Amino acid sequence: MILLVSLLAFYLAWNLGANDVANSMGTSVGSKAVTLRQALVIAGILEFTGAICFGQQVSETLAIQVVDPAPFGAMPEVLLLGMGTVLLASGIWLNVATGFGWPVSSSHAVVGAIAGFGWVAGGVEAVDWHSLQGIALTWMVTPLVSGGLAALGYRGMQFWILDQPHPLQQLQEWIPWLSALLLSVFGVLVLPSLSLNLQTWLFPDLVLPTHSLALGLGAIALVMLTGSSWQRLTQVRSQVGLSPQNLTEQIMAHFQVLSACFVAFAHGSNDVGNAIAPLAVIVQIQQTGAVPTDHLHLPLWMLVLGGTGIVAGLAVWGHQVITTIGEQITPRPAQCGFLCRIGNSGDGAVGFTPGSPRFYVPCPRRCSCRHWVDSKLGATITPRNSVTDVKGNSPRLVADHSYGCCPSR
């Protein structure tokens, strides 16, 4: 029984990796900042690392907070069967969507499957409708927020850097601020958990003020990123035959790839729970004969299973959706891809509240398909003039108005 369910969890993780990881690396491939093969390798390493290090929190929320497990206390076999159907139904849907190249949300699929099973098996009262209302609200709000942030950011960059008589000189002055923007947005999402674990592992007896280690790590990262970007700017200035616009693109590609790496790590740490939470519930019921109500035990082998499945799906089939995200929805230069990442992660950072579950209750997925597509459109329908990618090519800046999870193929 456990072997069969483990295979279903691996199947879901495989499809999750094939579909969802495109959200982190699609723009970097589309702007030619990295090749498809490089994106697959980078995303695979970071997704697996994030899943192993920080994958437990989301699993508990999915397992015991979307549906109240108490009504199933007298019939744990019903919950066991239901979680098995969640794995199968979500995996099949993601498999179909990936086959057509549709970038969809695995979190929405799993939450919907759990809520549907809970409603049928336990009645209306078994579902936490308050949490589902919050999730559904973000499906409508986050496309507007992320698209607006991306469009506003590009307008500002266009005015202060790209349209200036000396864009490289302006970029040199703005590099510290762009570094601070990048690290502050993604630092809110990554550094608190990372610093807490580092303090627990390295300095278990040391008492530090709240977030002091996270702020220290952020300050060190800011100095290092600014210094490396200035060094990169000095190197590209020595190149001949390229316009200032193309040289600016090469610097922005540096920021874009780094932001994609942040998102890949955060995605692995959060979305692995979609695949292994139902598995953890089934295993715990099998071992104890009781329904988990307040704590979900998640052994290391489950995190490894989920992380391996994500990486395998990404390697085998990930190019399908990466091509849709990076090239078919709308081509873009590096600064647009960077601002798409800031746009669709900025609304997640604003919606995040300390002490809330690591699952996306204020913002169900920071790389959700719908507000990810809208942040792309916000950044790419904004430019007035044609711009180039990091290779010097001039993409066609025409927004495909296909919306949500079904972009035009």
N, C-alpha and C positions, 0 to 999 in steps of 0.2 A: 504493500500500500504506500509506504513512504517513498519507495523507489519510483513508483508511478507518478506520485504527486511532485516529486523532485524533478522529474522529466517535464511535467507540465510547467513548473516554475521556470525551468531553464528555457522552455519554448517561449514563454512570455517575455523573459529577459532578453532572449535572442531578438525577438521582434521589436522590443523596446529599444535595443541598441541600434537596430537597423533603421528605425524611424526617428526617434527623439534626438539622437546625437547630432543629426543634421542641423538642429537649431543652434548648436554651439559653433559649428565649423562651416556652415553653409556660406556665410558672407565672406569668410577668408578665402574660400575656394573661388567664389564668384568674382572677387576683385583681383584674383591671381596673386594674392599675398603668399599663399602656399599652394602646392599642388594637391590633388586629390589624395595621392598616396601619403604625402606628409601629414595631411589633415587626419587621415585614418589612424596613423601611428600615434600622433600627439593625443588625439581624443581617446584612443584606446588605453594609453598609459594613465591619463588623468582620470578617466571614468572609473577604471578599476581601482586606482588608489583612493578616490573619493568614496567609492562603495565600501571598501574594506575599512577605512578609517572612521567614517561618520554615517554609516548606513542604518543605524539601529533606530534613531528617533522617529523617523517617518513611519516605520513599520508598526510601531506601537499605536500610533494615531489611526492608521488605516484599519488595524485589526480590532480595536476596542472602542473607537470613538465615532466612526461613521454609523455603525449599527450597534445598538446596545446588546451585549452578549447575555445579559441576565435572563431574558425570556427563553434562552436556549439551554439554561442550566440543567433542566430535567431531561433534555434530549440533545446531548452534545453531538450525536451522530448526524443530526440535521445540519448543525453548523459546519461540521466536517465536510459533508456532502456539498453544502452551499459554497464553501471556500474553494472546493475543487472545480465547481462550475464557473466560479469567478476567474480562475486561472485559464480555463479552456476558452470561455467566451471572450475575454480580453485579448488573449493571444491570437485567436482567429481574426478578430476585428483588426488588430494591428498588422497581421499578416496580409490581409486583403488591402488595407490602406497603403502599406509599403509597396505591394505589388503594382499599384497604380501610381506610386510616387506622391501620394498625398501626405503632407506633414500634419499629423494629428497628435492629440494629447493622450499619452498613456494614463496620466493621472485621472483625467476625466473618464476614460474608459473603465478603469478599475473602480473608481468611486461610484460610477453609475451601476456597474455590475454588482458591487456589494450592496448598494441601496436597493436595487431591484430584487436581489435574492432576499434581503431582510424584510422587505415589504410583503413578498409572497409567503415566506415561511413563518415570519414572526408577527405579521400584522403591521398596521400603520404606526403603532406606538414603538415598534422596534427600531425605527429609523430616526436618527438625530436630524430632524428637519431644520433646526436652527442653523447647524453647521452647513447643511446643503444650501440653505438660502444665501448664506454668505459667499459660498463658492460660486453659485449661479450669478450673484450680483457682480462678482469680479469678471466673469466671462463677458459682461456687457461694458464694464467700466475700463478694464485694462487695455483693450484695443485703442480707446480714445486717448488714454493717458500716455501709453508708450508711443503711439504715433505722433502725438503732440510734442513729447519730449524730443524725439528724434528730429522732427521738422524744425523745432525751435533751436536745437543744438546746431543743426546744419546752417541755418540762417546766421547764427552768431559766428560760426567758423568762417562762413563765406564773407561776412562783413569785416571781421577783424583780421583775417589771415589771407584767404584766397583772392579777394578782390583788391588787396592793397598793392601799391607799386612794387614793393619788395617783400613778397610773401615768405621767403626763407628767413629774412631778418625778423619778420613778425612771428614766424613759427618758433624761432629761437627764444623769443621773449615769452611765448605762450606755453612752451614745453613744461615748465614746472606746474602751471595751472592745469594743463591737460593730464599730467601725471597725478596730481592731487584729485582731480575729478574721477579718474579711473580707479584709483586705490580707495577713495572714499566710498564710491558706489559698491564696488565689489568687496571692499573690506568689511562693510556692514554685514554682508552676507556670509563671508568666509572666516574672517579673523576672530570673532568672538569664540566660535567653537574650536578653531585651531589653537588659539592661545590657551583656552581652558584645558584642552588635552595636553598641550605641551607643559603647562604648569603642573598638571597632575603627574605626568611621567617624569619630568626632570627635577622639579622642585616641590615635592609633595608636602614638605613641612614649612615651606615659605609662604607667609601671609602677605599678599599684595592687595593694594586698592583695586576695586572693580574696574576691569577693562584696562588696567595700566599696561599689562603685557601686550594686549592687542594694539594699544596706541603706540607702544614702543616699536613693535614689529612694523606697523604702518609707517612710522617715521623713517625707519631704516629702509624700507622698501621704496619710499618716496625719493630719498636721496639717491639710491642706487638706480632707479628708473630714470630720474632726471639726468644723472650723469651719463648713463649709457645712451640716452636719446641725444644728448648734446654731442657725444662722441660719434654717433651715427650720422648726425647732421654734418659734422665736419668731414666725414668720409664721402658723403654723397655730393657735397659741394665741389669736390675735386673731379667729379665726372664731367666729361665734355659731351656735347651733342644732345643733351636733354634740357628741356625747358624747366623753368622754376616750378611749374605745375607738376611735372613728372617727378621732380626731386621731392616736392612736398608729399606726393603720393607715397613715396618710398618710406618716408618717416612715419606717415600715418599708418602704413601697413604694420610697422613695429607695434604701435598701440593696438591695432585691430587684432593681431594674432595673440597678444598678451591677454586682451579682454576675452577672446574666445577660449583661452586656456583656463581662465577663472571660471567661466560658465561650464566648461566640460567637467571640471573638478566638482563644482557645486551640483551639477546635474547627476553625476554618479553617486554622490553622497545622499541625495534626496530621492531620486527616482528608482534606485534599486529596491526601495521599500515596496514599490508597486508590485514587484514580482515575488518577493520573498515573504511579505506579510501574510498572505493566505497560507503559504507553506508552513510558516512558523505556528500559526493557529492549529493547523491539522496535526503537526508533529506533537505539539503540546497536548492536544486532546488524546492522541494515540498513546502518549507516554504516561499521562496522569489520569485520564478518564474524566477530566473536568474541563469546563470552559474557562479560558483565561478572562478575568474580569478587570484586574487592575495592573497587571504586569505581564509582559510578553518576553519569554526567554528566547534570545536570538543567538545561537552558537556561531562560531566563526565560519564553519563550513557552509552555512547558508549565505553569508556575505560573499564568500569566495564563489559559490555557485552563481549567485546573482551577478557579481562583477564579471565572471567569466562568460556568462551568457550575453551580457551587454556587449562585451568586446568581440565575441564571436559573431553576433548579429551585425555589428558595425563593420567588421572586416569582410563579411560575405555579401551583405546586401545594402550596406549603408550608402553606397554611391547613388542609389536610386533617388532618395529624398534629398541628399546633399545637392544633386544636380538641379532638382526643382527649386529648392531654397536659394541656391547660389546663383543660378543662371536663368531659369525659366520664368520665375515670378517677375523679376526685374533686375538686370545687370546693374552694378554700381561700382564706383571707385572706393578706395580704402577708407576715406573719411566717412563715407555713408555707412559702410559696414561697421566701423567703430561706433558711430552714433546709434546704429540699430541696436548694438549690444548694450550701450548705455541706456537707450530708451526702454528696451524691454526688461532690463534689470533694475532700472531706476524705480519703476512702479512697484516692483517687489520689495525694494529696500524701503520705500516710503510706507508700504503696507505692513512691514514686519514690525512686530512689537516684542520687546524683551519678555522672556518667560512664556511666550506662546509656543505651541507645538511646532516642531520643525517641518510639519506638513504645511501645505500652502492653504491655510484657512483664510487669512486676509488676501492672499494672492495665490491661487491654486498652483500655478506653475510659472516660475520666472521665465521659462522659455516656452510658454504655451504657444501652440500654433497660431491662434487667432491674433493675439496682440503682438506676436513675433512678426507675422505677415504685415500687420498695420504699421509697426515701427519701421519695417522696410519701406513701405509705401510712403510713410511720412518723410523719410530721409531722401528718397529718390525722386519724388515728384516735385521736390522743392527747387532744385537747381534751375537757374535761368539759362545757363550756358552749358554747352557740352563739356564734359570733363573726361579724364582718362584714368585707366587703371594703372597699377604699378608697373606694368610692362609697356606703357605708353600707348595702349590701344584706346580707342574712343568708343565706349559702349553706347547703345541707343537708350537714352533716358526716357523711356516710355513706360508708364506704370500699367501693369496688367491689373485691371480692377476686379479680377476674380477674388472672392472674399472667403475668409475662414479657412476651412480644411480642404477645400477643393480648388486649388489654383489651376488655371488653364494649362493644359499640357500642349 
